[in-house]
Amino acid sequence: MSSNTNICLIGGSGFIGTELAAQLISAGKNIRVLSRDLRKMKSLRVVPTVDIHQVDPHDETALTQAFTNQDVVINLVGILNQSVGKGGTFAEAHTELARNIAAASKKAGVKQIIQISSLHADAESGPSEYLRTKGQACDILRDSGVPLTIFCPSVVFGNGDGLFTRFANLLHAMPFMPLACADARFAPVYVGDVARQIKQAIDDPEFIGKSINLCGPEVFTLREIVQYTADVLEIKRPIIGLPNGIAKIQAWVMEWVPGKPFSRDNYNSMQVDSVCEDSDSRQPTSVQKIVPTYLGKMNRQSRLQHYRELARRDERG
Ligand SMILES: NC(=O)c1ccc[n+]([C@@H]2O[C@H](COP(=O)([O-])OP(=O)(O)OC[C@H]3O[C@@H](n4cnc5c(N)ncnc54)[C@H](OP(=O)(O)O)[C@@H]3O)[C@@H](O)[C@H]2O)c1
């Protein structure tokens, strides 16, 4: 039985963090979740084994205090696009934050750091600023001397993801889909599988010192992902693959759209296929098993059923 009971999550309010928190609570761990905004943590506030702190992780002193009595620190902070404001650049959110985590972990006596990185993150050879700074973060944490486990997932799917759910919303809103990097390949991995692997790394010393790639069981091109999304939604939309020159212009234009749905850095990230070479990295849960359970609710039949129920409720007053 491991003695790693107190687990601190940074960026635990996000997509992967929410699933991980649920799995850790079920496993009987005491979790401390740090967030810059406590309003994001409403659902966890009521769980007695969860300790929620409003902390700016860019403040090393506050981070050291938050790490007190914590056995394991899990860093789930990651941004796909830079923003104006404190901590909003890739260098700040990935590299500088890793420096803070390393220093605070040493001071607080943390026994293990688990870093959630990305497939093909590399300080030198990463094709985008996102992947290079993610790689730098791993190097900094490795150099800290605190026992470290790194997970490098391909794109992650599950309810509320930024992949199928995002394309579902776009497909509903647009008469056709102009698609950059349509032939880029991905091996989408289920968020439940990612969280299960992280949970295992807390209790198994075999994971210390390892960097583990995580992929799903199948490989899809981006065009196949969008087509599959349209099929589940039961809608027909022409998917138009954009030539590279036009795709780069689209990326530049999208940087000016609120929420930055696509950027030149995202384009650069997609210049390397997000797939795993080794079979050990492949996690079991398929897209076909999970995606219809959440996207299905967005298809025509389900929406009609929803409107019928609303109408019946109105009739009843
Ligand atoms: N989702 C994927 O497909 C995928 C694929 C590969 C790798 N990853 C990596 O996995 C990790 C978790 O991903 P996710 O999808 O769960 O991300 P997410 O939903 O965007 O959540 C990340 C969390 O990081 C915190 N955060 C965001 N910007 C920050 C900043 N500038 N400074 C400090 N904290 C900040 C936020 O927490 P608060 O606002 O509460 O502080 C946010 O909830 C990330 O490192 C990501 O790069 C994700």
The ligand as an SDF file (V2000), in Angstrom:
LIG
                    3D

 48 52  0  0  0  0  0  0  0  0999 V2000
   -6.9980   18.1640  -23.7280 N   0  0  0  0  0  0  0  0  0  0  0  0
   -6.1300   17.6620  -24.6020 C   0  0  0  0  0  0  0  0  0  0  0  0
   -6.5230   17.2070  -25.6910 O   0  0  0  0  0  0  0  0  0  0  0  0
   -4.6710   17.5790  -24.2590 C   0  0  0  0  0  0  0  0  0  0  0  0
   -3.8220   16.8790  -25.1300 C   0  0  0  0  0  0  0  0  0  0  0  0
   -2.4560   16.8110  -24.8180 C   0  0  0  0  0  0  0  0  0  0  0  0
   -1.9700   17.4120  -23.6760 C   0  0  0  0  0  0  0  0  0  0  0  0
   -2.8310   18.0810  -22.8520 N   0  0  0  0  0  0  0  0  0  0  0  0
   -2.2710   18.7260  -21.6550 C   0  0  0  0  0  0  0  0  0  0  0  0
   -2.9670   18.2440  -20.5140 O   0  0  0  0  0  0  0  0  0  0  0  0
   -3.0680   19.2830  -19.5450 C   0  0  0  0  0  0  0  0  0  0  0  0
   -4.5290   19.4520  -19.1230 C   0  0  0  0  0  0  0  0  0  0  0  0
   -5.2980   19.7030  -20.2880 O   0  0  0  0  0  0  0  0  0  0  0  0
   -6.8260   20.1290  -20.2050 P   0  0  0  0  0  0  0  0  0  0  0  0
   -7.4180   19.8400  -21.5220 O   0  0  0  0  0  0  0  0  0  0  0  0
   -7.4520   19.5800  -18.9760 O   0  0  0  0  0  0  0  0  0  0  0  0
   -6.6610   21.7060  -20.0740 O   0  0  0  0  0  0  0  0  0  0  0  0
   -7.7480   22.7920  -19.6160 P   0  0  0  0  0  0  0  0  0  0  0  0
   -9.1160   22.2020  -19.5840 O   0  0  0  0  0  0  0  0  0  0  0  0
   -7.5450   24.0030  -20.4610 O   0  0  0  0  0  0  0  0  0  0  0  0
   -7.3180   23.1190  -18.1110 O   0  0  0  0  0  0  0  0  0  0  0  0
   -6.0690   23.6320  -17.8010 C   0  0  0  0  0  0  0  0  0  0  0  0
   -6.1480   24.3940  -16.4970 C   0  0  0  0  0  0  0  0  0  0  0  0
   -4.9300   25.1630  -16.3880 O   0  0  0  0  0  0  0  0  0  0  0  0
   -5.1860   26.3740  -15.7000 C   0  0  0  0  0  0  0  0  0  0  0  0
   -4.5920   27.4690  -16.4840 N   0  0  0  0  0  0  0  0  0  0  0  0
   -4.9110   27.8670  -17.7330 C   0  0  0  0  0  0  0  0  0  0  0  0
   -4.1180   28.8880  -18.1200 N   0  0  0  0  0  0  0  0  0  0  0  0
   -3.2880   29.1410  -17.0790 C   0  0  0  0  0  0  0  0  0  0  0  0
   -2.2460   30.0820  -16.8760 C   0  0  0  0  0  0  0  0  0  0  0  0
   -1.9210   30.9770  -17.8060 N   0  0  0  0  0  0  0  0  0  0  0  0
   -1.6050   30.0670  -15.6900 N   0  0  0  0  0  0  0  0  0  0  0  0
   -1.9500   29.1810  -14.7260 C   0  0  0  0  0  0  0  0  0  0  0  0
   -2.9360   28.2700  -14.8610 N   0  0  0  0  0  0  0  0  0  0  0  0
   -3.5910   28.2460  -16.0270 C   0  0  0  0  0  0  0  0  0  0  0  0
   -6.6900   26.5580  -15.5900 C   0  0  0  0  0  0  0  0  0  0  0  0
   -7.0130   26.4180  -14.2050 O   0  0  0  0  0  0  0  0  0  0  0  0
   -7.5510   27.6450  -13.2920 P   0  0  0  0  0  0  0  0  0  0  0  0
   -8.1590   28.6510  -14.2400 O   0  0  0  0  0  0  0  0  0  0  0  0
   -8.5690   26.9930  -12.4080 O   0  0  0  0  0  0  0  0  0  0  0  0
   -6.3830   28.1810  -12.5620 O   0  0  0  0  0  0  0  0  0  0  0  0
   -7.2650   25.3980  -16.4120 C   0  0  0  0  0  0  0  0  0  0  0  0
   -8.4010   24.8300  -15.8150 O   0  0  0  0  0  0  0  0  0  0  0  0
   -2.4860   20.5500  -20.1810 C   0  0  0  0  0  0  0  0  0  0  0  0
   -1.1730   20.7060  -19.7520 O   0  0  0  0  0  0  0  0  0  0  0  0
   -2.5040   20.2370  -21.6610 C   0  0  0  0  0  0  0  0  0  0  0  0
   -1.4600   20.9040  -22.3550 O   0  0  0  0  0  0  0  0  0  0  0  0
   -4.1730   18.1790  -23.1130 C   0  0  0  0  0  0  0  0  0  0  0  0
  1  2  1  0
  2  3  2  0
  2  4  1  0
  4  5  1  0
  4 48  2  0
  5  6  2  0
  6  7  1  0
  7  8  2  0
  8  9  1  0
  8 48  1  0
  9 10  1  0
  9 46  1  0
 10 11  1  0
 11 12  1  0
 11 44  1  0
 12 13  1  0
 13 14  1  0
 14 15  2  0
 14 16  1  0
 14 17  1  0
 17 18  1  0
 18 19  2  0
 18 20  1  0
 18 21  1  0
 21 22  1  0
 22 23  1  0
 23 24  1  0
 23 42  1  0
 24 25  1  0
 25 26  1  0
 25 36  1  0
 26 27  1  0
 26 35  1  0
 27 28  2  0
 28 29  1  0
 29 30  1  0
 29 35  2  0
 30 31  1  0
 30 32  2  0
 32 33  1  0
 33 34  2  0
 34 35  1  0
 36 37  1  0
 36 42  1  0
 37 38  1  0
 38 39  2  0
 38 40  1  0
 38 41  1  0
 42 43  1  0
 44 45  1  0
 44 46  1  0
 46 47  1  0
M  CHG  2   8   1  16  -1
M  END
$$$$
